Amino acid sequence: MSKPTTNPEDKISKVSSARKLLIVALIAGGVIAIIYFFFLGKEEGVGMASEQSSQSNTVEEPPFLEEGTLWFLSDNQQDTLQQITIEVADDQEQRAQGMMHRSAMDELQGMLFIHDRPEVQAYWMKNTKLPLDIIYVGENKEIVTIYQGVMPYSEKSIPSSSEALYVVEVNAGFTGRHKVEEGDFIAFELLN
């Protein structure tokens, strides 16, 4: 009896088919893993770390709360330069939050910060999206320092030139547009 002969081309064809099948199976498994990881796994808390991080860093923009009225007065306190509606930050938590995470403010709106005692104050713009004018005001309500157009997100300390009990933040350029200067005064009335 003679031994059956095997054609070498048949062996190559069988090996090539097995490799092709293995490659197709690996690709299909990869596609399934990607679909699970990116789409289905999110519901179960699986997903990319950067995506989870960006979701946890998303902060809802606080609404503007109308809590009073503030007037900018000339240096002789006889002429009103401008009147604005104010939101008030008068405790540590509110002062720390300030204007952070807000993307817009009306021209005639601002925030009044009321501190516990007069001292040199220093503010910064961390997490503040819009440029502001920062106005430091002494205990007698005289404007002691104005910084115009302070850049968003800056962590640079912006100090008052002397003791301040109050700080007013308004849109960048407000003080120039309404001719508010150091040596002028403020007056305010709170709603409650």
C-alpha positions as CSV (number, residue, x, y, z in Angstrom):
1,M,0.0,0.0,0.0
2,S,1.3,3.3,-0.9
3,K,1.4,6.3,1.5
4,P,-1.1,9.1,0.5
5,T,0.7,12.2,-0.6
6,T,-0.1,15.6,0.9
7,N,0.2,18.5,-1.3
8,P,2.2,21.3,0.4
9,E,-0.1,24.0,-1.0
10,D,-3.0,22.4,0.9
11,K,-1.1,22.7,4.2
12,I,-0.4,26.4,3.5
13,S,-4.0,27.0,2.5
14,K,-5.2,25.4,5.8
15,V,-2.7,27.5,7.9
16,S,-3.7,30.7,6.1
17,S,-7.4,30.0,6.7
18,A,-6.7,29.3,10.4
19,R,-4.7,32.6,10.7
20,K,-7.4,34.6,8.9
21,L,-10.1,33.1,11.2
22,L,-7.9,33.9,14.3
23,I,-7.4,37.6,13.1
24,V,-11.1,38.0,12.5
25,A,-11.9,36.6,15.9
26,L,-9.4,39.0,17.6
27,I,-10.8,42.0,15.7
28,A,-14.4,41.0,16.6
29,G,-13.4,40.6,20.3
30,G,-11.7,44.0,20.2
31,V,-14.7,45.7,18.7
32,I,-17.0,44.1,21.3
33,A,-14.6,45.2,24.1
34,I,-14.5,48.8,22.8
35,I,-18.3,49.0,22.5
36,Y,-18.7,47.7,26.0
37,F,-16.1,49.9,27.5
38,F,-17.2,53.2,25.9
39,F,-21.0,52.7,25.7
40,L,-22.4,50.0,28.0
41,G,-19.7,50.3,30.7
42,K,-20.6,53.9,31.5
43,E,-23.9,52.9,33.0
44,E,-22.0,50.7,35.5
45,G,-19.3,53.3,36.3
46,V,-16.7,51.9,33.9
47,G,-15.2,54.4,31.5
48,M,-12.3,56.7,30.8
49,A,-10.9,58.5,33.9
50,S,-10.7,61.8,32.1
51,E,-14.3,61.6,31.2
52,Q,-15.3,60.9,34.8
53,S,-13.0,63.7,36.0
54,S,-14.6,66.2,33.6
55,Q,-18.1,65.2,34.6
56,S,-17.2,65.7,38.3
57,N,-15.6,69.1,37.6
58,T,-18.7,70.4,35.9
59,V,-20.2,73.0,38.1
60,E,-23.7,74.5,37.5
61,E,-23.6,78.2,37.0
62,P,-25.1,80.0,40.0
63,P,-28.0,82.4,39.2
64,F,-27.7,86.1,40.0
65,L,-29.6,86.8,43.3
66,E,-31.0,90.4,43.5
67,E,-30.3,91.3,47.1
68,G,-30.0,95.1,47.1
69,T,-29.1,98.3,45.3
70,L,-25.7,100.0,45.2
71,W,-24.9,103.6,44.1
72,F,-21.6,104.9,43.0
73,L,-21.3,108.5,44.2
74,S,-18.9,111.3,43.2
75,D,-16.1,112.3,45.5
76,N,-18.3,115.0,47.1
77,Q,-21.1,112.4,47.5
78,Q,-23.6,114.7,45.9
79,D,-23.8,113.2,42.4
80,T,-24.8,109.6,41.5
81,L,-22.4,108.2,38.9
82,Q,-24.3,104.9,38.5
83,Q,-26.8,102.6,40.2
84,I,-26.6,98.8,40.1
85,T,-28.4,95.8,41.4
86,I,-26.2,93.7,43.8
87,E,-25.8,90.2,45.0
88,V,-24.3,90.2,48.5
89,A,-21.5,87.9,49.8
90,D,-21.3,88.6,53.6
91,D,-20.0,85.3,55.1
92,Q,-16.9,83.3,54.5
93,E,-18.5,80.7,52.2
94,Q,-20.2,83.3,50.0
95,R,-17.1,85.4,49.8
96,A,-15.0,82.3,48.8
97,Q,-17.6,81.4,46.1
98,G,-17.9,85.0,44.8
99,M,-18.2,85.3,41.0
100,M,-16.8,81.8,40.3
101,H,-18.3,79.7,37.6
102,R,-20.4,82.5,36.1
103,S,-20.2,83.2,32.4
104,A,-22.1,86.5,32.2
105,M,-23.4,89.4,34.2
106,D,-25.6,92.3,33.1
107,E,-23.9,95.8,32.9
108,L,-25.9,97.1,35.8
109,Q,-25.3,94.2,38.1
110,G,-22.5,93.5,40.5
111,M,-21.5,91.7,43.7
112,L,-20.9,93.4,47.0
113,F,-18.6,91.6,49.4
114,I,-18.9,92.6,53.0
115,H,-16.0,91.6,55.3
116,D,-16.1,91.2,59.1
117,R,-13.5,94.0,59.7
118,P,-11.5,96.5,57.7
119,E,-8.1,95.2,56.6
120,V,-6.0,94.9,53.5
121,Q,-8.0,92.6,51.3
122,A,-6.6,90.5,48.4
123,Y,-8.7,88.8,45.8
124,W,-8.0,86.4,42.9
125,M,-9.8,85.2,39.8
126,K,-9.6,81.4,40.3
127,N,-12.5,79.7,38.5
128,T,-13.9,83.1,37.5
129,K,-14.9,83.0,33.8
130,L,-15.4,86.6,33.0
131,P,-13.1,89.6,33.3
132,L,-14.0,92.0,36.1
133,D,-13.2,95.4,37.6
134,I,-12.5,94.9,41.3
135,I,-13.2,97.9,43.6
136,Y,-11.9,98.0,47.2
137,V,-13.9,100.3,49.5
138,G,-12.9,101.5,53.0
139,E,-15.0,101.4,56.1
140,N,-16.2,105.0,55.4
141,K,-17.4,103.7,52.0
142,E,-14.7,105.6,50.1
143,I,-13.2,103.8,47.1
144,V,-9.5,103.1,47.9
145,T,-8.4,100.9,45.0
146,I,-9.7,100.0,41.6
147,Y,-8.3,97.2,39.4
148,Q,-9.7,97.4,35.9
149,G,-10.1,94.4,33.5
150,V,-8.8,91.7,35.8
151,M,-8.2,88.6,33.7
152,P,-10.3,85.4,34.2
153,Y,-8.8,82.4,35.9
154,S,-5.8,84.2,37.2
155,E,-4.5,83.0,40.6
156,K,-2.4,86.2,41.1
157,S,-3.2,88.0,44.3
158,I,-4.8,91.4,43.7
159,P,-4.5,93.4,47.0
160,S,-6.1,96.6,48.1
161,S,-3.8,99.6,48.6
162,S,-5.1,100.2,52.1
163,E,-7.7,98.7,54.5
164,A,-11.0,97.8,52.9
165,L,-14.3,96.6,54.5
166,Y,-16.2,96.2,51.2
167,V,-15.3,95.0,47.7
168,V,-17.4,95.5,44.7
169,E,-17.0,93.4,41.5
170,V,-18.5,94.6,38.2
171,N,-18.0,93.8,34.6
172,A,-14.6,94.7,33.2
173,G,-14.5,98.3,32.0
174,F,-17.5,99.3,34.1
175,T,-15.5,101.9,36.1
176,G,-14.2,103.5,33.0
177,R,-17.5,103.6,31.2
178,H,-19.2,105.2,34.2
179,K,-16.3,107.4,35.4
180,V,-16.0,105.7,38.8
181,E,-12.6,106.6,40.3
182,E,-10.6,106.1,43.5
183,G,-11.8,108.8,46.0
184,D,-15.4,108.3,44.9
185,F,-17.9,106.7,47.3
186,I,-20.5,104.0,47.4
187,A,-23.8,103.7,49.2
188,F,-26.0,100.6,49.3
189,E,-29.3,99.3,50.6
190,L,-30.0,95.6,51.2
191,L,-33.5,94.1,50.5
192,N,-33.7,92.2,53.8
